[in-house]
Amino acid sequence: MASRRKGRILAFQALYSWEVLRVPPERLDFSWVEAEKQAALGEELLTFSRLLVSGTIEHINAVDKMIRSHLEHWDFSRVKRVDLAVLRMSTYTLMYQQEIPPSIVINEAIGISKEFGTDDSYRFVNGVLDSIRKTLHNSPAS
């Protein structure tokens, strides 16, 4: 659903702001989006975005631990902040929102990485998330 993509982008942007600017979670109000555009997005989409942000931050220690355990030959502190925001949001979803199919979570993360990350971001994000998916769902690639 296209609107869910927009919701994930908003959540990704908020998590990036939280990481880079140390904006307190309660102030992550999507203020960078004009009021008219927020109204056009609708309350349901904004609620979805807020849930992703608050859930990710609430479970940040478990999410970061999961990401760290799936970084091969890469130090957590060296992960680009854009990639980290995508990984955190997507890892939270894989861990705590099991009603969302992992293939959708990973495809959305790849799309956001292609749009906002470096040329290689999507490969890195895909590799980490697929490894996490295999651990959590203990199933072959979908």
N, CA, C and O atoms as a MOPAC input file, in Angstrom:
PM7 MOZYME 1SCF
protein

 N      0.84400 1    -1.17300 1     0.00000 1
 C      0.00000 1     0.00000 1     0.00000 1
 C      0.89300 1     1.24200 1     0.00000 1
 O      1.77500 1     1.38500 1     0.84800 1
 N      0.65700 1     2.12500 1    -0.95000 1
 C      1.50400 1     3.30100 1    -1.13000 1
 C      1.53000 1     4.17900 1     0.11600 1
 O      2.57500 1     4.73500 1     0.45300 1
 N      0.39800 1     4.31200 1     0.80500 1
 C      0.37000 1     5.16600 1     1.98100 1
 C      1.23800 1     4.59400 1     3.11000 1
 O      1.84400 1     5.34500 1     3.87400 1
 N      1.29200 1     3.27600 1     3.20600 1
 C      2.17600 1     2.67900 1     4.21300 1
 C      3.62500 1     3.03500 1     3.91200 1
 O      4.41000 1     3.26400 1     4.83300 1
 N      3.98800 1     3.08400 1     2.63600 1
 C      5.34700 1     3.49900 1     2.25600 1
 C      5.60400 1     4.91100 1     2.76200 1
 O      6.65900 1     5.18300 1     3.33600 1
 N      4.65100 1     5.80700 1     2.55600 1
 C      4.80900 1     7.18200 1     3.03700 1
 C      4.94100 1     7.19900 1     4.55900 1
 O      5.72900 1     7.96900 1     5.10800 1
 N      4.17900 1     6.36100 1     5.23000 1
 C      4.26200 1     6.27200 1     6.67800 1
 C      5.61400 1     5.78000 1     7.14300 1
 O      6.15300 1     6.26500 1     8.13800 1
 N      6.16400 1     4.81200 1     6.42200 1
 C      7.49700 1     4.29700 1     6.77000 1
 C      8.56500 1     5.36000 1     6.51900 1
 O      9.52000 1     5.47200 1     7.28700 1
 N      8.40900 1     6.13700 1     5.45200 1
 C      9.36600 1     7.21800 1     5.17400 1
 C      9.32500 1     8.25700 1     6.29300 1
 O     10.37100 1     8.71900 1     6.74800 1
 N      8.13100 1     8.62400 1     6.73400 1
 C      8.01800 1     9.56300 1     7.85500 1
 C      8.69500 1     9.00400 1     9.10700 1
 O      9.42300 1     9.72000 1     9.79500 1
 N      8.45700 1     7.74000 1     9.39600 1
 C      9.06300 1     7.11100 1    10.57200 1
 C     10.58000 1     7.06900 1    10.43700 1
 O     11.29900 1     7.36100 1    11.39300 1
 N     11.06600 1     6.70900 1     9.25900 1
 C     12.51000 1     6.69200 1     9.00700 1
 C     13.10100 1     8.07700 1     9.24400 1
 O     14.13700 1     8.20200 1     9.89700 1
 N     12.45500 1     9.11500 1     8.72100 1
 C     12.96100 1    10.47900 1     8.88300 1
 C     12.97600 1    10.88000 1    10.35800 1
 O     13.91500 1    11.52900 1    10.81900 1
 N     11.94500 1    10.49400 1    11.08700 1
 C     11.89600 1    10.81000 1    12.52000 1
 C     13.00500 1    10.08700 1    13.28100 1
 O     13.64600 1    10.66900 1    14.15500 1
 N     13.22800 1     8.81700 1    12.94600 1
 C     14.29200 1     8.06400 1    13.62300 1
 C     15.67000 1     8.61800 1    13.27500 1
 O     16.56500 1     8.63600 1    14.11900 1
 N     15.84000 1     9.06400 1    12.05000 1
 C     17.09500 1     9.70800 1    11.66000 1
 C     17.29300 1    10.98300 1    12.49800 1
 O     18.38300 1    11.21800 1    13.01900 1
 N     16.24400 1    11.80200 1    12.62700 1
 C     16.32100 1    13.02600 1    13.43500 1
 C     16.63200 1    12.70500 1    14.88400 1
 O     17.42900 1    13.38500 1    15.52900 1
 N     15.99200 1    11.65800 1    15.38700 1
 C     16.23100 1    11.24400 1    16.76900 1
 C     17.70000 1    10.88700 1    16.97200 1
 O     18.29300 1    11.25500 1    17.98600 1
 N     18.28800 1    10.17600 1    16.01900 1
 C     19.68600 1     9.74900 1    16.12200 1
 C     20.64700 1    10.92000 1    15.93400 1
 O     21.56600 1    11.09800 1    16.73300 1
 N     20.44900 1    11.70700 1    14.90400 1
 C     21.39800 1    12.75900 1    14.54600 1
 C     21.26800 1    13.98700 1    15.44300 1
 O     22.26600 1    14.52200 1    15.92600 1
 N     20.04800 1    14.42400 1    15.65600 1
 C     19.82100 1    15.67400 1    16.38400 1
 C     19.49500 1    15.46800 1    17.85700 1
 O     19.37800 1    16.43100 1    18.61500 1
 N     19.34700 1    14.20200 1    18.25900 1
 C     18.97400 1    13.85700 1    19.62600 1
 C     17.67500 1    14.54800 1    20.04000 1
 O     17.52300 1    15.01400 1    21.17000 1
 N     16.74800 1    14.59700 1    19.08800 1
 C     15.42200 1    15.14600 1    19.35900 1
 C     14.71700 1    14.19400 1    20.31300 1
 O     14.65700 1    12.99500 1    20.04100 1
 N     14.18300 1    14.68900 1    21.41900 1
 C     13.45700 1    13.80200 1    22.33000 1
 C     12.27700 1    13.14400 1    21.60500 1
 O     11.62500 1    13.78300 1    20.77900 1
 N     12.00300 1    11.87600 1    21.90700 1
 C     10.93600 1    11.15900 1    21.20300 1
 C      9.59600 1    11.87900 1    21.20300 1
 O      8.86400 1    11.82800 1    20.21400 1
 N      9.26800 1    12.55300 1    22.30700 1
 C      7.97500 1    13.24100 1    22.37500 1
 C      7.89800 1    14.46000 1    21.45200 1
 O      6.81400 1    15.00100 1    21.23500 1
 N      9.02100 1    14.89000 1    20.91700 1
 C      9.03100 1    16.04300 1    20.00300 1
 C      9.11500 1    15.63200 1    18.54100 1
 O      9.19100 1    16.48400 1    17.65500 1
 N      9.10300 1    14.34800 1    18.29200 1
 C      9.14200 1    13.85600 1    16.91300 1
 C      7.72600 1    13.91300 1    16.33900 1
 O      7.02500 1    12.90300 1    16.26800 1
 N      7.33000 1    15.10300 1    15.93600 1
 C      5.94900 1    15.35300 1    15.53900 1
 C      5.77500 1    15.54300 1    14.03000 1
 O      4.74000 1    16.03600 1    13.58100 1
 N      6.77200 1    15.15800 1    13.26000 1
 C      6.73700 1    15.30400 1    11.80200 1
 C      6.60300 1    16.77100 1    11.40100 1
 O      5.97000 1    17.08400 1    10.39300 1
 N      7.19800 1    17.67000 1    12.18500 1
 C      7.07900 1    19.10700 1    11.93400 1
 C      7.70200 1    19.54000 1    10.61300 1
 O      7.40900 1    20.63400 1    10.13100 1
 N      8.55100 1    18.71200 1    10.01900 1
 C      9.15800 1    19.04400 1     8.73400 1
 C      8.16300 1    18.86100 1     7.58200 1
 O      8.42600 1    19.29200 1     6.46000 1
 N      7.04000 1    18.23400 1     7.85700 1
 C      6.00000 1    18.05100 1     6.84800 1
 C      4.96300 1    19.15500 1     7.04000 1
 O      4.42500 1    19.33700 1     8.13200 1
 N      4.69400 1    19.88600 1     5.96300 1
 C      3.72800 1    20.98000 1     6.04800 1
 C      2.38200 1    20.48200 1     6.56100 1
 O      1.98400 1    19.34700 1     6.29700 1
 N      1.68800 1    21.34600 1     7.29800 1
 C      0.40300 1    20.98600 1     7.90000 1
 C     -0.58800 1    20.47600 1     6.85600 1
 O     -1.33300 1    19.53100 1     7.11500 1
 N     -0.59700 1    21.10000 1     5.67800 1
 C     -1.52600 1    20.67600 1     4.62700 1
 C     -1.20200 1    19.25200 1     4.16600 1
 O     -2.10300 1    18.45000 1     3.91700 1
 N      0.08000 1    18.95300 1     4.05700 1
 C      0.47800 1    17.61200 1     3.62600 1
 C      0.17400 1    16.58900 1     4.71400 1
 O     -0.23500 1    15.46600 1     4.41900 1
 N      0.37700 1    16.98100 1     5.97700 1
 C      0.02800 1    16.07500 1     7.07300 1
 C     -1.45500 1    15.76100 1     7.04100 1
 O     -1.86100 1    14.61200 1     7.21600 1
 N     -2.26800 1    16.79600 1     6.81700 1
 C     -3.71600 1    16.59700 1     6.74800 1
 C     -4.07100 1    15.67000 1     5.58900 1
 O     -4.96000 1    14.82600 1     5.70900 1
 N     -3.37500 1    15.83100 1     4.47300 1
 C     -3.64300 1    14.99100 1     3.29900 1
 C     -3.24300 1    13.53500 1     3.56300 1
 O     -3.87000 1    12.61400 1     3.03900 1
 N     -2.20900 1    13.33100 1     4.36700 1
 C     -1.77500 1    11.97300 1     4.68100 1
 C     -2.81600 1    11.24500 1     5.53000 1
 O     -3.00500 1    10.03600 1     5.40000 1
 N     -3.47600 1    11.98500 1     6.38300 1
 C     -4.52500 1    11.39200 1     7.20900 1
 C     -4.00700 1    10.90800 1     8.55000 1
 O     -2.83100 1    10.57700 1     8.70100 1
 N     -4.89900 1    10.87400 1     9.50900 1
 C     -4.53800 1    10.51200 1    10.86800 1
 C     -4.10400 1     9.04800 1    10.98800 1
 O     -3.22600 1     8.72900 1    11.79000 1
 N     -4.70500 1     8.16700 1    10.20400 1
 C     -4.34800 1     6.74600 1    10.26900 1
 C     -2.87900 1     6.53000 1     9.88700 1
 O     -2.16500 1     5.76900 1    10.54000 1
 N     -2.44700 1     7.19900 1     8.83800 1
 C     -1.05900 1     7.08000 1     8.39300 1
 C     -0.09700 1     7.68700 1     9.40900 1
 O      0.95900 1     7.11900 1     9.68600 1
 N     -0.46200 1     8.83200 1     9.95900 1
 C      0.38800 1     9.46800 1    10.96600 1
 C      0.47900 1     8.60200 1    12.22200 1
 O      1.53600 1     8.52100 1    12.84800 1
 N     -0.61900 1     7.96200 1    12.58600 1
 C     -0.61300 1     7.04900 1    13.73500 1
 C      0.29800 1     5.86200 1    13.46500 1
 O      1.05600 1     5.45100 1    14.34400 1
 N      0.23400 1     5.30500 1    12.25700 1
 C      1.11500 1     4.20000 1    11.86100 1
 C      2.58000 1     4.62800 1    12.00300 1
 O      3.39600 1     3.88000 1    12.54000 1
 N      2.90600 1     5.81800 1    11.52500 1
 C      4.28200 1     6.32600 1    11.61100 1
 C      4.71400 1     6.50400 1    13.05700 1
 O      5.82300 1     6.12500 1    13.43400 1
 N      3.83700 1     7.08000 1    13.85800 1
 C      4.16100 1     7.28300 1    15.27900 1
 C      4.39900 1     5.95400 1    15.99100 1
 O      5.28900 1     5.84400 1    16.83400 1
 N      3.60300 1     4.95100 1    15.64700 1
 C      3.76500 1     3.62500 1    16.24300 1
 C      5.13700 1     3.04600 1    15.89800 1
 O      5.80900 1     2.48400 1    16.76300 1
 N      5.55100 1     3.18100 1    14.64400 1
 C      6.87700 1     2.68900 1    14.24500 1
 C      7.97600 1     3.40200 1    15.02000 1
 O      8.91100 1     2.76700 1    15.50800 1
 N      7.86500 1     4.71800 1    15.13100 1
 C      8.89300 1     5.49400 1    15.82100 1
 C      8.92100 1     5.15500 1    17.30900 1
 O      9.97700 1     4.83500 1    17.85700 1
 N      7.77200 1     5.22500 1    17.95600 1
 C      7.74900 1     4.99400 1    19.40100 1
 C      8.12600 1     3.55400 1    19.74100 1
 O      8.82700 1     3.31300 1    20.72300 1
 N      7.66400 1     2.59400 1    18.93500 1
 C      8.01500 1     1.19700 1    19.17000 1
 C      9.50500 1     0.94800 1    19.01100 1
 O     10.11700 1     0.23600 1    19.80700 1
 N     10.07900 1     1.54200 1    17.97300 1
 C     11.51500 1     1.37400 1    17.73800 1
 C     12.31800 1     1.95400 1    18.89600 1
 O     13.24700 1     1.31600 1    19.39100 1
 N     11.96400 1     3.15600 1    19.32600 1
 C     12.70500 1     3.80100 1    20.41200 1
 C     12.49600 1     3.05500 1    21.72800 1
 O     13.43200 1     2.89100 1    22.51100 1
 N     11.27000 1     2.60500 1    21.96400 1
 C     10.97700 1     1.86600 1    23.19600 1
 C     11.80100 1     0.57800 1    23.28700 1
 O     12.20500 1     0.17100 1    24.37600 1
 N     12.04400 1    -0.05200 1    22.15100 1
 C     12.77600 1    -1.32400 1    22.11400 1
 C     14.18200 1    -1.16700 1    21.52700 1
 O     14.74900 1    -2.12200 1    20.99700 1
 N     14.74000 1     0.04700 1    21.62700 1
 C     16.00400 1     0.34000 1    20.93800 1
 C     17.14300 1    -0.58500 1    21.36700 1
 O     17.96300 1    -0.96500 1    20.53200 1
 N     17.21400 1    -0.95100 1    22.62900 1
 C     18.32000 1    -1.81100 1    23.07100 1
 C     18.23200 1    -3.18900 1    22.42200 1
 O     19.23900 1    -3.71400 1    21.94700 1
 N     17.04200 1    -3.77400 1    22.39700 1
 C     16.86900 1    -5.09000 1    21.76700 1
 C     17.06300 1    -5.00400 1    20.26100 1
 O     17.64800 1    -5.90100 1    19.65300 1
 N     16.57400 1    -3.92800 1    19.66000 1
 C     16.71400 1    -3.73500 1    18.20700 1
 C     18.19000 1    -3.59500 1    17.84800 1
 O     18.67100 1    -4.26300 1    16.93200 1
 N     18.91000 1    -2.73300 1    18.56100 1
 C     20.33300 1    -2.54000 1    18.27000 1
 C     21.13400 1    -3.82000 1    18.52200 1
 O     22.06500 1    -4.12900 1    17.77700 1
 N     20.77600 1    -4.55200 1    19.55900 1
 C     21.46300 1    -5.82400 1    19.83100 1
 C     21.26900 1    -6.79600 1    18.66700 1
 O     22.20600 1    -7.48000 1    18.25700 1
 N     20.04900 1    -6.84900 1    18.14200 1
 C     19.77500 1    -7.72500 1    16.99800 1
 C     20.58200 1    -7.28500 1    15.77400 1
 O     21.17100 1    -8.11600 1    15.08200 1
 N     20.60700 1    -5.99400 1    15.51400 1
 C     21.37400 1    -5.49100 1    14.36400 1
 C     22.85100 1    -5.83000 1    14.54100 1
 O     23.49000 1    -6.35500 1    13.62900 1
 N     23.38900 1    -5.52400 1    15.72800 1
 C     24.81600 1    -5.80800 1    15.99600 1
 C     25.15300 1    -7.27700 1    15.73400 1
 O     26.20700 1    -7.58900 1    15.17900 1
 N     24.26400 1    -8.16300 1    16.13000 1
 C     24.55400 1    -9.58800 1    15.99000 1
 C     24.52300 1   -10.05900 1    14.53000 1
 O     24.92900 1   -11.18200 1    14.23500 1
 N     24.04700 1    -9.21400 1    13.62900 1
 C     23.97600 1    -9.59000 1    12.22000 1
 C     24.86800 1    -8.73800 1    11.32400 1
 O     24.74800 1    -8.78400 1    10.10000 1
 N     25.74900 1    -7.97200 1    11.92200 1
 C     26.72400 1    -7.20700 1    11.14200 1
 C     27.95800 1    -8.07500 1    10.96400 1
 O     28.65200 1    -8.38300 1    11.93300 1
 N     28.22600 1    -8.46300 1     9.75300 1
 C     29.40100 1    -9.28100 1     9.47500 1
 C     30.54300 1    -8.38000 1     9.03200 1
 O     30.41400 1    -7.62800 1     8.06600 1
 N     31.64500 1    -8.46000 1     9.73500 1
 C     32.84400 1    -7.68700 1     9.39400 1
 C     32.55100 1    -6.18700 1     9.36400 1
 O     33.12100 1    -5.46100 1     8.54900 1
 N     31.67800 1    -5.72700 1    10.23600 1
 C     31.31400 1    -4.31700 1    10.25000 1
 C     31.02500 1    -3.90600 1    11.67800 1
 O     30.29900 1    -4.59400 1    12.39400 1
 N     31.59800 1    -2.77600 1    12.09700 1
 C     31.38500 1    -2.27800 1    13.43900 1
 C     30.12000 1    -1.41200 1    13.47000 1
 O     29.90500 1    -0.58900 1    12.58100 1
 N     29.29900 1    -1.60100 1    14.48400 1
 C     28.03200 1    -0.88400 1    14.61900 1
 C     28.22600 1     0.63100 1    14.52300 1
 O     27.41700 1     1.32100 1    13.90300 1
 N     29.28200 1     1.14200 1    15.12500 1
 C     29.52500 1     2.58900 1    15.13900 1
 C     29.83300 1     3.14800 1    13.75400 1
 O     29.75800 1     4.35800 1    13.54100 1
 N     30.18000 1     2.27500 1    12.81400 1
 C     30.50100 1     2.71900 1    11.44900 1
 C     29.30100 1     2.67700 1    10.50000 1
 O     29.41100 1     3.10600 1     9.35200 1
 N     28.17000 1     2.17100 1    10.96000 1
 C     26.97900 1     2.10700 1    10.11500 1
 C     26.49800 1     3.53500 1     9.86200 1
 O     26.32700 1     4.31700 1    10.79700 1
 N     26.28400 1     3.86100 1     8.60000 1
 C     25.80100 1     5.20000 1     8.23800 1
 C     24.45900 1     5.44500 1     8.90400 1
 O     23.63700 1     4.53600 1     9.02200 1
 N     24.24300 1     6.66900 1     9.33600 1
 C     23.04200 1     6.99100 1    10.10800 1
 C     21.75800 1     6.77600 1     9.31100 1
 O     20.74300 1     6.37200 1     9.87900 1
 N     21.78700 1     7.03600 1     8.02200 1
 C     20.61000 1     6.76400 1     7.18800 1
 C     20.32000 1     5.26700 1     7.21200 1
 O     19.18200 1     4.84900 1     7.42100 1
 N     21.35700 1     4.46700 1     6.99600 1
 C     21.18800 1     3.00700 1     7.00300 1
 C     20.71900 1     2.52400 1     8.37700 1
 O     19.88200 1     1.62700 1     8.47400 1
 N     21.26000 1     3.12100 1     9.42600 1
 C     20.89400 1     2.72700 1    10.77700 1
 C     19.41400 1     3.01200 1    11.05400 1
 O     18.72400 1     2.19200 1    11.66000 1
 N     18.93700 1     4.16500 1    10.61400 1
 C     17.52300 1     4.49500 1    10.82600 1
 C     16.62300 1     3.49200 1    10.10300 1
 O     15.60900 1     3.06100 1    10.65200 1
 N     16.98500 1     3.12200 1     8.88500 1
 C     16.19900 1     2.12800 1     8.13000 1
 C     16.27800 1     0.77300 1     8.80700 1
 O     15.26600 1     0.09000 1     8.96300 1
 N     17.48000 1     0.38400 1     9.20700 1
 C     17.65400 1    -0.90900 1     9.88000 1
 C     16.87900 1    -0.97900 1    11.19100 1
 O     16.25200 1    -1.99500 1    11.48800 1
 N     16.91800 1     0.08100 1    11.96800 1
 C     16.21800 1     0.07400 1    13.24600 1
 C     14.70800 1    -0.07300 1    13.06600 1
 O     14.07000 1    -0.90400 1    13.71200 1
 N     14.15100 1     0.74600 1    12.18000 1
 C     12.70800 1     0.68700 1    11.94200 1
 C     12.29700 1    -0.69200 1    11.42800 1
 O     11.29700 1    -1.25300 1    11.87500 1
 N     13.06000 1    -1.22400 1    10.50500 1
 C     12.72100 1    -2.50600 1     9.89100 1
 C     12.95100 1    -3.66700 1    10.84500 1
 O     12.16700 1    -4.61600 1    10.86500 1
 N     14.00500 1    -3.60300 1    11.62800 1
 C     14.27400 1    -4.65200 1    12.60700 1
 C     13.17400 1    -4.65800 1    13.66900 1
 O     12.69800 1    -5.72100 1    14.06700 1
 N     12.77300 1    -3.47700 1    14.12300 1
 C     11.65800 1    -3.40500 1    15.06700 1
 C     10.42400 1    -4.09700 1    14.47700 1
 O      9.75900 1    -4.88200 1    15.15300 1
 N     10.13200 1    -3.80100 1    13.22700 1
 C      8.95500 1    -4.39300 1    12.58500 1
 C      9.08600 1    -5.90700 1    12.48500 1
 O      8.13100 1    -6.63100 1    12.76400 1
 N     10.25700 1    -6.38800 1    12.09200 1
 C     10.46700 1    -7.83300 1    11.99800 1
 C     10.32100 1    -8.50700 1    13.35900 1
 O      9.79400 1    -9.61500 1    13.45700 1
 N     10.78900 1    -7.83300 1    14.40600 1
 C     10.77800 1    -8.42800 1    15.74100 1
 C      9.41100 1    -8.34800 1    16.42800 1
 O      9.00500 1    -9.28400 1    17.11700 1
 N      8.71500 1    -7.24400 1    16.24000 1
 C      7.53900 1    -6.98100 1    17.06800 1
 C      6.22300 1    -6.83500 1    16.30700 1
 O      5.16400 1    -6.74200 1    16.92700 1
 N      6.27000 1    -6.81500 1    14.99400 1
 C      5.03700 1    -6.70200 1    14.20400 1
 C      4.95800 1    -7.87300 1    13.23200 1
 O      4.98200 1    -7.69300 1    12.01500 1
 N      4.86500 1    -9.05700 1    13.78400 1
 C      4.92900 1   -10.26000 1    12.96400 1
 C      3.76300 1   -10.41400 1    11.99700 1
 O      3.81000 1   -11.26500 1    11.10900 1
 N      2.71100 1    -9.59900 1    12.15500 1
 C      1.60800 1    -9.67700 1    11.20700 1
 C      1.97500 1    -9.08600 1     9.83900 1
 O      1.27000 1    -9.29900 1     8.85200 1
 N      3.08200 1    -8.34500 1     9.79500 1
 C      3.54800 1    -7.79100 1     8.52600 1
 C      4.54500 1    -8.77800 1     7.92800 1
 O      5.54400 1    -9.10800 1     8.56600 1
 N      4.28500 1    -9.25400 1     6.70700 1
 C      5.18900 1   -10.23800 1     6.09500 1
 C      6.61400 1    -9.69400 1     5.97400 1
 O      6.81000 1    -8.55200 1     5.55900 1
 N      7.60500 1   -10.50800 1     6.33600 1
 C      9.00300 1   -10.07000 1     6.26200 1
 C      9.40200 1    -9.57300 1     4.86700 1
 O     10.19300 1    -8.63700 1     4.75000 1
 N      8.86600 1   -10.18400 1     3.82000 1
 C      9.22500 1    -9.74900 1     2.46800 1
 C      8.80600 1    -8.30000 1     2.22800 1
 O      9.51100 1    -7.55900 1     1.54200 1
 N      7.67700 1    -7.89300 1     2.78000 1
 C      7.22200 1    -6.50400 1     2.63200 1
 C      8.14400 1    -5.57400 1     3.41400 1
 O      8.54000 1    -4.52400 1     2.91000 1
 N      8.48300 1    -5.95200 1     4.62900 1
 C      9.37000 1    -5.13800 1     5.46700 1
 C     10.70400 1    -4.90700 1     4.75000 1
 O     11.19600 1    -3.78000 1     4.68400 1
 N     11.27400 1    -5.97300 1     4.22200 1
 C     12.58100 1    -5.87800 1     3.57100 1
 C     12.48200 1    -5.09600 1     2.26300 1
 O     13.34600 1    -4.26700 1     1.97800 1
 N     11.45000 1    -5.34200 1     1.46800 1
 C     11.28300 1    -4.59800 1     0.21400 1
 C     11.11500 1    -3.10200 1     0.46700 1
 O     11.68600 1    -2.27900 1    -0.24900 1
 N     10.33600 1    -2.75500 1     1.48100 1
 C     10.16300 1    -1.34000 1     1.82500 1
 C     11.48700 1    -0.73000 1     2.27900 1
 O     11.81100 1     0.39700 1     1.90200 1
 N     12.24800 1    -1.45900 1     3.07900 1
 C     13.54100 1    -0.96400 1     3.55100 1
 C     14.49900 1    -0.74200 1     2.38200 1
 O     15.23000 1     0.24700 1     2.34700 1
 N     14.48700 1    -1.66100 1     1.43500 1
 C     15.34300 1    -1.51600 1     0.24800 1
 C     14.94300 1    -0.26800 1    -0.52700 1
 O     15.80500 1     0.50200 1    -0.95100 1
 N     13.64800 1    -0.06200 1    -0.71400 1
 C     13.17400 1     1.12000 1    -1.44000 1
 C     13.57400 1     2.41600 1    -0.76100 1
 O     14.01600 1     3.35400 1    -1.42400 1
 N     13.42400 1     2.47700 1     0.55400 1
 C     13.80600 1     3.67900 1     1.29700 1
 C     15.31900 1     3.87700 1     1.23300 1
 O     15.78900 1     5.00800 1     1.10400 1
 N     16.08000 1     2.79100 1     1.32100 1
 C     17.54400 1     2.88100 1     1.22800 1
 C     17.98800 1     3.38800 1    -0.13700 1
 O     18.92200 1     4.18400 1    -0.23600 1
 N     17.32200 1     2.92900 1    -1.18400 1
 C     17.65900 1     3.40400 1    -2.53400 1
 C     17.36000 1     4.89300 1    -2.67300 1
 O     18.10800 1     5.62200 1    -3.32400 1
 N     16.27700 1     5.33900 1    -2.06600 1
 C     15.86400 1     6.73200 1    -2.18900 1
 C     16.70800 1     7.68300 1    -1.34100 1
 O     17.01300 1     8.79200 1    -1.77800 1
 N     17.08700 1     7.26200 1    -0.13900 1
 C     17.73800 1     8.18000 1     0.79800 1
 C     19.19300 1     7.84500 1     1.11100 1
 O     19.92100 1     8.69800 1     1.61900 1
 N     19.62700 1     6.62700 1     0.81900 1
 C     20.97700 1     6.21200 1     1.17900 1
 C     21.97700 1     6.39500 1     0.05600 1
 O     21.71000 1     7.07000 1    -0.93800 1
 N     23.13000 1     5.78300 1     0.23600 1
 C     24.17100 1     5.80700 1    -0.78300 1
 C     23.86900 1     4.72900 1    -1.83000 1
 O     22.90000 1     3.98100 1    -1.69800 1
 N     24.69000 1     4.65900 1    -2.84800 1
 C     24.47200 1     3.67400 1    -3.91300 1
 C     24.49400 1     2.23900 1    -3.39400 1
 O     23.82900 1     1.36600 1    -3.95100 1
 N     25.25600 1     1.99200 1    -2.33100 1
 C     25.37200 1     0.63700 1    -1.80200 1
 C     24.49500 1     0.36800 1    -0.57900 1
 O     24.46500 1    -0.75600 1    -0.07700 1
 N     23.78800 1     1.37800 1    -0.10000 1
 C     22.98400 1     1.22400 1     1.11500 1
 C     21.99000 1     0.07600 1     1.02100 1
 O     21.85900 1    -0.72500 1     1.94600 1
 N     21.29700 1     0.00600 1    -0.09900 1
 C     20.23800 1    -1.00500 1    -0.19300 1
 C     20.78900 1    -2.42100 1    -0.11600 1
 O     20.12800 1    -3.30700 1     0.42600 1
 N     21.98300 1    -2.65100 1    -0.64600 1
 C     22.58500 1    -3.99000 1    -0.55800 1
 C     22.91900 1    -4.34000 1     0.88900 1
 O     22.65900 1    -5.44800 1     1.35700 1
 N     23.49600 1    -3.37200 1     1.57800 1
 C     23.86800 1    -3.55700 1     2.98200 1
 C     22.62000 1    -3.81900 1     3.82400 1
 O     22.57700 1    -4.77900 1     4.59300 1
 N     21.61300 1    -2.97000 1     3.68000 1
 C     20.36300 1    -3.10500 1     4.43800 1
 C     19.69500 1    -4.44200 1     4.12400 1
 O     19.22600 1    -5.12500 1     5.03400 1
 N     19.64800 1    -4.81500 1     2.86900 1
 C     19.04300 1    -6.08500 1     2.46800 1
 C     19.76000 1    -7.25800 1     3.13500 1
 O     19.11400 1    -8.16200 1     3.66500 1
 N     21.08100 1    -7.24400 1     3.10900 1
 C     21.85000 1    -8.34000 1     3.69100 1
 C     21.61700 1    -8.49300 1     5.18800 1
 O     21.41900 1    -9.60200 1     5.68400 1
 N     21.64100 1    -7.37600 1     5.89900 1
 C     21.44200 1    -7.42000 1     7.35300 1
 C     20.02100 1    -7.87300 1     7.67900 1
 O     19.82300 1    -8.75000 1     8.51900 1
 N     19.03500 1    -7.27400 1     7.01300 1
 C     17.63700 1    -7.62300 1     7.31600 1
 C     17.30600 1    -9.05900 1     6.92800 1
 O     16.54400 1    -9.72800 1     7.62600 1
 N     17.86700 1    -9.53600 1     5.83000 1
 C     17.59500 1   -10.91900 1     5.43500 1
 C     18.17800 1   -11.88400 1     6.47000 1
 O     17.56800 1   -12.90500 1     6.78600 1
 N     19.35100 1   -11.55800 1     6.99000 1
 C     19.95700 1   -12.38300 1     8.03200 1
 C     19.09800 1   -12.37200 1     9.29600 1
 O     18.89900 1   -13.41200 1     9.92400 1
 N     18.59400 1   -11.20300 1     9.66400 1
 C     17.70700 1   -11.09200 1    10.82600 1
 C     16.42800 1   -11.88300 1    10.58000 1
 O     15.95700 1   -12.59500 1    11.46700 1
 N     15.86900 1   -11.76300 1     9.38900 1
 C     14.64600 1   -12.49800 1     9.03800 1
 C     14.86100 1   -13.99200 1     9.20700 1
 O     14.01400 1   -14.68300 1     9.77300 1
 N     15.97400 1   -14.48800 1     8.72600 1
 C     16.25800 1   -15.92500 1     8.82800 1
 C     16.34900 1   -16.36000 1    10.29000 1
 O     15.87600 1   -17.43800 1    10.64900 1
 N     16.94700 1   -15.53600 1    11.11900 1
 C     17.05300 1   -15.84800 1    12.54000 1
 C     15.68700 1   -15.84900 1    13.20600 1
 O     15.36200 1   -16.76800 1    13.95700 1
 N     14.88800 1   -14.83100 1    12.93900 1
 C     13.59000 1   -14.69900 1    13.59200 1
 C     12.55000 1   -15.68800 1    13.07900 1
 O     11.74700 1   -16.21700 1    13.84800 1
 N     12.57400 1   -15.92400 1    11.79300 1
 C     11.52500 1   -16.72700 1    11.18500 1
 C     12.00900 1   -18.13600 1    10.81300 1
 O     11.22000 1   -19.00500 1    10.44000 1
 N     13.33500 1   -18.33500 1    10.92800 1
 C     13.92300 1   -19.65300 1    10.69700 1
 C     13.32500 1   -20.35400 1     9.46900 1
 O     12.90700 1   -21.51100 1     9.51500 1
 N     13.31000 1   -19.58100 1     8.36100 1
 C     12.75300 1   -20.13400 1     7.13400 1
 C     13.60800 1   -19.72100 1     5.94700 1
 O     14.37700 1   -18.76600 1     6.04600 1
 N     13.48700 1   -20.41800 1     4.83500 1
 C     14.24500 1   -20.04400 1     3.64400 1
 C     13.76100 1   -18.70800 1     3.09700 1
 O     12.66500 1   -18.25100 1     3.42000 1
 N     14.58700 1   -18.09600 1     2.27200 1
 C     14.25500 1   -16.79300 1     1.68600 1
 C     12.92500 1   -16.85700 1     0.97000 1
 O     12.60900 1   -17.83500 1     0.29200 1
 N     12.14400 1   -15.78900 1     1.13400 1
 C     10.84100 1   -15.73500 1     0.47700 1
 C     10.86900 1   -14.91500 1    -0.76500 1
 O      9.84600 1   -14.77200 1    -1.43400 1

